[in-house]
Amino acid sequence: MKKLIFLLVALAAAAVAAVVFWRRKEATELWDSARDTASSWGETAASKAKEVADTVGEAADTAADAAKKAEDAAE
């Protein structure tokens, strides 16, 4: 009888350990997924910010050229 009780306790402990391990594994996978998603958002945001900065720079150059042409035409 003692062996049966010990076996049941051991099985229950193994089941609890398996559940804890499984949940920790799922949490780690979710965390890795969230971190990868945030990283990809950061890369996209950085590339978009660079594109916007380049576009603004080009627009400023174009406006300066147009102002120069208008000034030359006025003379």
Secondary structure, 3 states (H helix, E strand, C coil): CHHHHHHHHHHHHHHHHHHHHHHHHHHHHHHHHHHHHHHHHHHHHHHHHHHHHHHHHHHHHHHHHHHHHHHHHHC
